[in-house]
């Protein structure tokens, strides 16, 4: 019982140290609130927004209209139609005809040694003329003042790479629950409060909003070192931090928003390419992650149900911290604090998605991404570690 009690308090300590500070940092460090206290810069560098798009027909027009409505003085918008099979290319061309600020690149063929999105972003960066590059996606909603406030923060703090965590547009209870659990994993995995440190152990990248100083992006080799890495957004942050970038991450829930998937099952399916990749395509790592999952998340429920009392008070404290943090993130990022009750179901749903991703990747011998299959052996050889 003594050993059980010690383990319980160690688990509680993990949640206290691992979740609370990072979650608090992400919640209170809101771009709009911080920018309101900053002075107005004298000089505003050119910003090139780079939008890779493949089969984004339902979303691309609204995203481009949002970007063209941004109230930043020196803005360049580059959109890359990456071999789309739907109306994406036609929509982009139509909008470009009516607004000369929109520069369009049409990619017809993909080099054998590149992932499509990574290649598209590299082509966009080559065309760009801005001192800062913003890499984003074709389904993101932007507030008109988002770039102004982001650059205000970047210039005042001399930041080389700023990532914004977006507002997640919700849906069903199950969908909101899964999205909120990813907020928890984001806090645990990236420790937002420590990203500002010089340590290369702490880095971050967000596909919806990676604002990068062009000089350091080029010094790091652009997307070339990441050309076959599925986790392009996160690994971009890792690459830049290793090359000396001053990096930060803020909550951008007032600036950008995204509807990740149409429903809960869409989120599970949407993890097919990324989940196993996050484990470096290693079953050993995935098994260790699963053991850690059961130790930190499932064990507290089992211990408290099996032996309620002072002996398992540590596990009870861990449950309280887990549910309080999860509920708070649910209230902030979508769904409400009552999502707290969905925690065990959401956590197990994401674990299922990881194992599903591993099964599909191993069964197909690679990753299928937007109708292109990339061989597993090639992906493993080109991981950016």
Buried (B, 14 or more C-beta within 10 A) or exposed (E): EEEBBEBBBEBBBBBBEBBBBBBBBBBEBBBBEBBEEEEEEEEBBBBBBBBBBBBBBEBBBBBBEBBBEBEBEBBBBBBBBBBBEEBBBEBBBEBBEEEEEBBBBEBEEBEEEBBBBBBBBBBBBEBBEBBBBBBBBBBBBBBBBBBBBBBBBBBBEEBBBBBBBBBBBBBEBBBBBBBBBBBBEBBBBBBBBBBBEEEEEBBBBBBBBBBBBBEBBEBBEBBEBBBBBBBBBBBBBBBBBEBEBBBBBBBBBBBBBBBBBEEBEBBBBBBBBBBBBBBBBEEEEBEEBEEEBEBBBBBBBEBBEEBEEEBBBBBBBBBEBBBBBBBBBBBBBBBBBEBBBBBBBBBBBBBEBBBBBBEBBEEEEBBEBBEEEBEBEEBBEBBBE
